[in-house]
């Protein structure tokens, strides 16, 4: 059951993102009449666009990601002659619902919790534009004949997890009538049928009551063991964490409605103590049936001893539905004002900026009689990737940069010899004294 359910449950999705590559720099020189020795005027490439997540209160689910899971920002334009720099690439804006928790899919690192409208998070940074030859003019090189390639934009996989944000959460066992109740008081139209696990996607609805509106979330039916993941329950329970009041719907015609009530509350408590402490109002559903009427008479005193407000309703006919909603709103209005929604499991994370000059060297294996050495580091990989290895002057400059960074000395200390190969990012070079 759980495998098929995941296909339709869009409270969690993995997407692939690609920031835009930077544009390439140009090699150009002034070619004008009466200017026999025009200087370099190759422009730099434009920066690639970022990929940005933006919280949007108009969205309620992650359903739009069902058919589109790959996102790419625009590349920067290449530089050109006459000192013309390339245009920046356009950012890719990905809209997500409020309540979206963002994690790196490969490391499980928590990146952000988007809970306010228009809140943004840059999740992939566009590549730098490559410098044109005009940028390399110096007192010792008045006419450089090389430029840089644009830097590659960041790529990553993200996992988006949605925790619905609603004023009132509707909980209960499967077939308690939650979807019917939500449909009867809002414009939400969930698919409804008479079997367990009908609702696989939590539904949101806005109800108008006494000149005000409230947001309700219909949480799919919970079963015993939900807090451990049974029936996808742990996936559903997290949606209730941000609701402030719970409408607990009971199937009044069930064999033992009180046992159902206690079972659901046990699952809430096992998942989170904060869920168990949320105020509840009980909707005793299917009161239009004789069995429900008989059960309510038996249980009235027991619910009264638990200090619980019980409203008999029929979600099918509408009887008592507005009264139940008014009772839930009254409880909501009596709670202290909540200025900002903050997830209990998301804390600010402060990280030191990485040392871009740092690098490591390790042996990666052998190729025939040659050793292969891998150099890793932010700056050294960027330098190698942005070098245009077809331009001799540019290659010489890169060799000087690597020497200045200490890469060459570190390779010698690691045991590199003539004929060995050195890999930096996607670039492979053959080592030879004087050539690297």
N, C-alpha and C positions, 0 to 999 in steps of 0.2 A: 504493500500500500504506500509506503513512504517514498519508494522510488518514483512511482507514477505521480505522487503528490508534488514532488519537487519540480516537475515539469510545469506546473501551473501556479506554484506559490511564488509570487514575485515580491517577497519581502526581503529577498537576498539575490544578488546577481553579481557576476564577475564580468568586468569590461576591460578591453584593451585600448590603451591610449598612446598616441604618438604626437609629441610636440613637433613643430615645424623645424626643418633644417635651416641653418643660416645660408644666405646667398653667398656665392663666391665673389672674391675680390677680382678686380680687373688689372691687367697689365696694358697700359696705354701711354702714349707720349703726345705732346702737342705737335700737331702738324699744320702749321699756318704759314701763310706767305710772309716772307721777311723775318721768319723766326727759324733760322737754320738749325738751331740746337734746342728745340723745345723740350722742356722738362717733363718728367712723369706726371701723368694726370689720371691714372686709373683709380676709379672710385671703389669704395668698400661695399660688400654685400649687406643686404638688410637682415635684421634679426628675424629668426623664425617665430611664429606665433606660439603662445602658451596654450595649454589645455586647462580650462578653469571649470570647476563645479560651482553652480549657483543655486542656492535654495529658492524654491518658488512655491508660494502658498497656493497657487492654482493647481498643483499636482498633488495627488493623494496616494499613488502607488508607483512601483517601479516597473509597471507593465510596459511602458514604451521601450524598455530595453530588451523586450522579448525578441524583437526582430533586428535590432541594431545594437551590436556590442563592440564595434570598432569605431574609434574616433580619431581624427587626425587634424591637427592645426595646419595652417597654410605655411608654405616655405617662404623664406625671405627672397626677394628678387636679387639677381646678380648686379654687382656694380658695373659701371661702363666708363668709357672715356669722358674727357672734359670734367673730371672730378665729380661725376654723378654717382651718388650712392644709391644702392638698391632700396626699394621700399620694404618696410617691415611686413612680415606675414601676418595675416589676420588671426586673432585668437579663436580657438574653438570653445564655445560656451556650452556646457552640458547642464541642462536644468534637471534638478532632482527635488523630491518632496522635502518639506520640513520634517526633521526627525531622522535624516539620513546619517548614519555613522559610516565613515570612510576608513578603510583599512588597506594596507598594501597586501595584495593577494599572495605574494611570494614569501613575505616575512611575517605577516600577521601584525605588522606595526600599526598602531592606531594613529591616524593622521588628523582626523577632525570629527566633530559632531555638529552638524549643520541644523540649527534649531530656530534661527530667526530669518525672516523673509529677506531675500537679496544678499544673504551672507555668502561670501565667495571664498574659494580655496584654490590656489594654483597647485595643480597636481602633477604637471609636467612642464618644464621650462624649455622654451624655444632655444635653438642653438644660436651662438653668436655669429654675426656676419664676418666672413673672411675679409681681411684688410687688402685693399688694392695697393699697387706699387707706390703710389704717391705717399702712402703712410710710412714707407720704409726709407724715405730720403734722410740721409745723415751727412755729417761733414766728411765722412770717409766713403760714402757711396751716394753720389749725386744722381745716379740714373739706375736704380734697381730694376732688374728685369724679372722680378718674381712677385707673386701675390699669394694669399692664403685661400684655401677652400673654406667654405662655410662649415661651422661646427654642426654635428648631428644633434637633433632635438632629442630630449629624453623620451624613453619609452618605458612603460610599466603596466602592470596588471593591477587593477583595483577591485576590491570587494565592497560593494555597497550593501548596507544592512539598514532596513527601514524599521524604525520604531514609530508607530502611528502616534500622532499628537491629537488628543481629543479631550473634551471636558468629561464625557461620560463613557465608560466602557460597559458593554453588554456581555456578561459571561453566563455560562450554564453548560449543562451536558448537551451532547448532540441531540437534536430534535426537541430541544426545550422551546423552540419557537423564536430564536433570536433574530434570524433573518426576516421572518414575517413581521415581528415587532418593529424592526428598523424600517422596513418598507411601508408600514402603516403610518409612520409619523414623519417620514422624510421622503425626498424624491429618489432615494437610493432604490435600485431595482435589482437586488441580488437574485441569482437563480435559486429557486426553492424547490425542494422535493422531500419526500418522506423516507429518508434513510440517513444513517450516520455519515458524517464527513461531507455533507452536501456543500458546505462553504469551505473552500480551500484557500480563498484569498480574503483577508480581513477587509471589510467594507466600511467606508466612512459615509456618514450622512449628516446633513444639517437640518435640524428641526426648529420650526418656529413655534414658540409658545408664549402667550401673553406679551406680545410685542417685543420679544427678544429671541435671539437664535443661540443654539448650543450645538456643538459638534459631538456626534456619537460614533463610537467604533464598535462594530459587531465582530467580536473575536470568535473564530471558529471553535466548535465544540471541544471541550476538554474531557479527557478520560482518565481513569486511574493510571498513575505513572507518568502524567504529562510533564512534570518537572524534570524527569530524566530523559525526555524526548519521545515518549510513547505517543503515537498518533501525531507526530510533529508538534507536540504540546509545548516543548521548550521554545520552539520558533514562535508560537502564538503568545505565550505568556509574556514575552518581552514587550509586546505591544501594549499591555495593560499598564506597564510601569509609569507611563506618562499621563494616564487618565487620573482624574481627581476623585471621581465617584463611580461606584460600580452598581449597575442594575443587574441583580442576580435573578435570572429567569429560571423558574422551576416548571417542569412538566407536571402540572397538578394532577393529571390522570395517570402518572407513573405509579408503580407498585409501592415505592417508598420515597416520596419527595424529600423528606427530611434527611434520609441517608444520602440522596443525591446532593443536597445542599452541603452536608458535612464533607462529602468526598471532594467537592470542588474547592471548598475553603482549605482543606488539607493540602491540595495541590498548590494553591496560592502561597500558603505558608512555607511549604517545602522549597518553593522556588525563590521566594524573597520575603523577608519579614515585613518589608514596606508594603507589599501587596496585601498581606493579611490584615494590616492596620487601616487599609482604605475603607472609608464609610460605605455601607451597602444599603440598598433598599431592595426588597424582594417583590418580584412580579410573579404571582401565583397564576400561571398561564392555563389556558384551556378550561376556564371556569364555566364555559357553556356546556361542558360535558358532565354527566352525573357523577362519574368517578372522582373528578376534580372537586366538585362541590362537597362530596362526602369526605375526601381527604382534608380539605380545608377545615371542616368542622372538627376533625380529630386533632389537627395540629395547631389550632389557634392558640391554645394555652402554652404549648411548648415554645412557639415563636415569641409569645409575649414575655416568657421568662428570660429569653435571650435578648430582650429589649430590641427586637427587630421590627421594623415597620413592614407590614405585608399588605400589598394591594392586589386583590383578585382581578385578573384581566382575561380577555380573550383576544389574542393578537389577530385571530382570523376574522372576528366580527367587529373589533374595535372597542369592545366594552372595557372600560377602565384604563385604556391605554393612555389617554391624556392625563388622567389622575396620577398614573405612575410616573409619567414624565415630569409633571409638576412637583411631585415629591422628590424626585432626583435633583431637579433644579433648586429646590428649596435647600436641600443639603449642600449643594454646590455653593449657593450664595452665602451660606453660613460659615464656610471655610475661610481662613485668612487669605487675603489677596496674595496671589502668586505673581510676582513681578517678572520673573524669568524662568523658563523651563531649563533645568540642567539635568543631564543624565547622571545617574548615580555611579555608572561605571566608566565615565569619561573624565579624566583629569588633564589639566594643562601639562604639556611635556616641553621641557626646555633642554635643548641640545647645544653643545658647543659647536661653533663653525668648524668644519673639517679643515685640516691643514692641506691646502691644495698642492704645496710643494713636496709633500711626503711621497715616497714611492717604496716599493718592495721589489725584490728580485728573487726568483725561484727557478730551479731547473724543472723543465717541463717534459724532458725525455730526450730521445736520440733520433737523428735522421742520418742513416748510413753511419759514417764515422764522426759526424758532427753532433755537438751538444746543442740543445735548444733551451734558451733562457727566456723567461717571461718577465717583463717589467710592468708593474701595475702602479697606478697613481693618477690622481685627477688631472694635474697639469701635464704630466709627461704624456698621457694618452691623448689629451686634447691637442698638444703640439704635434704629435705624430699624425693624428687624424686630419688636422687642418693644413698640413704641409702638402703642397703640390709636388709630388715626387718626380714629375716630368720636367720641372724647372730646376736647372743645375744650381743657380744662385740661391734658390729657396732651400734646396737640400743642404747646401753649405751652411746657411743660416741655422737650420735645425740642428746640425751637428754642433754648432757653437753653443746653442741653447742647452743641449743635452750635456755638453761638457761643463757649462757653467752651473747646471743643476747638480752636478756630481754623479750623474748616471754612468758616464764612462768609467770613472774610477771605481764605482761600486761594482760594475760588471767585471772589471779586471780582478778585483778582490774576490769575486765569486768564482773565478777560474775560467773566464771566457778566453778562447784562443782563436787565432785566425781560422776562418772557415766555419766557425760556429754560427748559429742563427739566433737572432734576438727578435722577439715578438713584443710589439707595443700596440695594444688594442688589436685592430685588424691588419696592422702593418707588420711585415716580416722583413728583416734586414740581415745581410750577411756581415759578420764582424771581420774587420781587418783594421789593423792599426793605421790610423790616418783616414779611415773611411767612415767611422762612426764616432 
